Amino acid sequence: MSNSVLIIDDSVTVREQIIRTLESFSLFSRYYEAEDGLEGFKKLLSSPVDIILCDLEMPRIDGFKFLSMLKARPDLQDMPVIILTGMNDRDRKIKGLGQGASDYITKPFDPEELVARVKIHLKIKKLQDDLKRTNELLLELSNTDHLTGLFNRRYMMEALDKEVHRSIRKGGTLAMIMLDIDHFKRVNDTYGHLQGDVVLQKVAQQLQKELRSYDCAARYGGEEFVAILPDSSLKEAVFVADRIRLAVQGAKFNGELDKLTLTVSLGVAVFSKDSAPTVDAFIKYADDALYRAKEKGRNRVEFYDPDGTRILQTSQAKPAE
């Protein structure tokens, strides 16, 4: 049984007749009524429905105006609307269909025809909703790293390009953190690749926990991860990076990995149209900072100084063995 229907008609008799007909076939659990397009639109916004039956001739806002209001809302454009028209309203039927109605019923209507047409459009809507959900799932899968659940590199590059252009356009700040798991090959060699996958998932979880909801965390490749931090200064990003480092170092594992203490090295860079005019240059500066962190003993955060003075150490962690 479908969930709900909205019936818009200025005739109480017609509305009651439609409800009795639909109830006899147990098509809906909830029935909403409105006597004109304005009242119907308000009810639709507060109580979404599966299908609408709407008269064309009504006071205040008629059926045509109601259809145009639906058309102006992207979230309502796919809502099936069956218009109710008089026997000789051929031109009005054509106009209604042209303005977005899915079908029409001629008044006085045949109960069996009404039910048949409603069932058809409910079935079409279900198929459309299923297709939409499938497409959304496919899009999510195409953007997601299957192992860690973070965004994948392709999505990250697209997001980074958008954020860089937004930063240039609005003059905002933008930071990037690049993270690499220290001695990850040793983990795989000692515990095996399945346990190595557990380690990657744990690092992804710790990374995501330390970020804001609108930051972007992605698996860059292998044991490398990237976080994009919009509206973040260098100081703020360095603070977040060191918080991530400590979170990973304090992570606890179970089973075969219960004695494992994991560390990561991180590089931080901020975007500047003067010092890093391209996305590739921006990535290179974060990568250079990460390389310096590993070169100086790992388990630390380094950042790229946009003034070109030097790469500075920001954490006093004991170098990873």
N, C-alpha and C positions, 0 to 999 in steps of 0.2 A: 504493500500500500504506500502510495506517495504521501508526502508530508502535508502540503498545504496548497490552497488555491485562493486567488483573489478575484472577486466578482465585482465589477464596476458597472453599475446601471442605476439610473435615477428612478427606476420602477421597483418598488419593494416587491411587487407581485412577481416580476421576472426573476429577481434575485432569489426569492424563496423557491420558485419553480426549479431553477438551476440547482440549488442546493439539495432539494429533495431528490432530483434525478441522480445527481452524483453520489449522494448518500446511499441510494438504493444499490449501487454497485461497489460501495466501500472503497472508493478511489482515494479519499483523502482523510486525514485525521483532524485537520483544522481548516476552517472556512472563514475567510475574511471578506467583509463587505464594504463597499463605498458607493456613495450616490453620485459622485462626479470624479473627474480626472485628478483634481487637486487633492481631494481626500484619499483617493486611491494611491497617489504617488507618495503621500505622507505615510500611509500604512505600509507601503512597500519598503520604504526606507527603514522603518522600525521593525518590520516583520517580513524578512525575505520569504518568497514563495516559489513553488515549482512551475506554476503556470498562471496566466491571467486571462480572464474572459472580460472583454471590455466593450461596452456600447459605444457607438459613435456620436449619437445625438444626446447631449447632456448639458445642463446649465453650467455656468462659470467656465470650467475647462472641459472641452469635449474630447472625444476619443483621438482625434487627429493631434491635438495639442499634447495629449498624454503620450502618444507615440513619439512625438518630437522630444519630449522631456526624457524619455527612456533612451533615445538615440544619443542624447548629449552626455549620457553617463556610460563610460566604458564598462563599468562593472555590471550594467544592466542591459547592455546591447543584445546579449544572447538570450534574454528572457523570452520564452514563447508567449505570444499574445494572440488569442483568437478573438476577432472582432465580431460583434453582434450587429447585424444590419437588417433593414427592411427588405421585403421581397423584391422590390423594384429598384433598389439602390445600386445598380450595376457600376456606375461611375464612382460612387463612394467606396464600393468594395475594392475596385482597382486602385483608387487613391490610398486606401488604408494599407493594402498589400505593398504598394510602392513606398510607403513610409515606414515599413518595418514589421508589419503584422505578419504572423506566421500562417494564418488561415482565417476563414470567416464562417459564421453560422447565420443562416437566414431566420429571422423572426417572422411568425411564430416557429420555433424550432421543433424538430422531431427528436424526442428524448434519446432514441437509439443512435441517431446520427451525431448528436452532441457528445455522447459517451465515446463513440468510435473515434471521433476527431480528437477529443481530449487524450485518449489512450495513445493515439499515433504520436502526438506531439510530446507526450511524456516519455515515450520510448525514444524519440529522437533526442530529446534533452538528455536522457540518461546516457545514450551513446556519445553525445558531445561532451558531457561531463567526464565520462570514462576516458575519452580520447585526450581531453585536456589534462587530466591527472597523469595519464601515461606520458604525455609530452613533457610535463613538469618533472616527472621522475627521471626521464631520459636526460633532460637538461641538467638536473642535479647530478646524475651519475657521470655525465660528461665533464662536469666541473670538479669532481671530487676524487681525491686519491683513495682508492678502494681499501688500502690497508689502515691508514690513520684516520680517515674521515675528514681530514682537512681539505682545503682546496688544492687542486693540482697546479703544476707549473704553468700550464696554458692559461688557466683562469687567472692565476696570480699576475702574469704578464699583462693580461688585458686590464685587470684592476689597477695595476701600477701605472699603466699608460694613462688611464682615465684620471687617476689621482694627480699625476704629474701635470697634466693639462689643466686640471682644476686649480692646482697650486699656482700655476703661471697666470691663469685668468683672474683669480681672486686674490692673489698675493698671500695665500695662507702658507703655513708650515707643513712639512711632510717629512717623516722619518722612516728609515728602514732598519730592521734588525736581521742579520743573517747569522744562523746558528748551525754549528756542526758538532756532532757527538764525538767526544774524544775517544780514540782507540776503539772505534766500533768494530773494526776487523778482528780485534782481539776477542770481542764479545762473541762474534760469529764463530770464530775458530774454537773457542773454549766451550760454548754452550750450544752451538748449532744455529742454523738460520731460523728455525721456528721460534726459538727463544730470542733471537735477534729481532724478529718481528714484534715480539712482546715489548722489547725495549723501545722500538720506534713508536709504538702506540702509547707507551707511557710518557715519552718525551712530548708527543703531540698533545696529550692531555694536559701536561703541566704547562706547556706553552699557551694553550687556549685559555686555561684558567687565569693566567696573568694578564690577559688582554681585555680591552673593552669590547662591547658588543659590536661596534662598528669598525674595529680593526680587522685586518685580513690576515689570517694565518694559513700558510701553505707549505706543502712538502715540495721542496725545490728539486730534490733528486737524491737518491741514496739515503745517506744519513744527514742531509742538509735540509734546513727549514728556513723559511722567510716569514717575517711579520711586517706588514705595512701599517704604519700608524699615522693617519691623517691628523692634522692640527696638533702636531706634537713637536716641541722644540728638541734640540740636541740633548739638553740636560734631562728633559722628561724621558726621552727614549733610552738614554743611558741608564736611568734609574729603573725603568721597566726591564731592560736587558739584564741587569744585575739581579733583579728580583726573579727572573726566569732562571738564571744560573743557579741561584740558591734553591729554588723550588726543585729543579732537576737533581741537584746534589743531595737533597733531603728526601727524595722519592724512595719508597720502600717497595721491594719486590717479594713475591712469594715463590715457593717451590725451589726449583734449581737455582733461581736467581736471588735467593734470600740474602746472600752475603755480598751481592754486587752493589758497589757504590759507583754511581754514574756521574760523569762530569761533562760539561759542554763548554765550547768556546764560542764567543759571540763578537760580531763586528757591527758597529752602528754608523750610519751616515744620515745626513739630512740633505734634502734636495735644495739646490740653489740654481737658478737659471744662469747665474754668473759662473759658478765653479763646477756645476754638473748640468750642462745645458741639455743633455739627452738622457733617456731612460737607461741606455747602456752604460753611460758614464756614472750614473747614480748607482747602479748595481755594482759596477767595478769598485767604487769607493767603499761600499759596504763589504765587498769581497776582500779588498785590500786590508781593511781593518780586521776582518776575520783571520786572514792569513797571518797578520802580525800577532794576533792573540795566540794562535797555535805555535808560531815561531818563538814566542816568549815564554812558553811553558804550558799552555793550555789552561782550562778552567779559569777563564778570565774574560773580561770585556774590554775591547779596544774600540775607539771611535775615530772616524776621519775628521780631522780639523779642517773645516772649509776655508780657513784663512791660510792653509798651507804651511803652518808652522811645523806640526809633527802629529803622529799618532800617539795618543796618550793612554796609559793604563788607567783603568778606573776601579779595578778590584784588587784586593790584596790576597787573593786566594792562593793556597798552597799549590804549586804546580802539580799537575797530574802526572803520575809515574808512568 
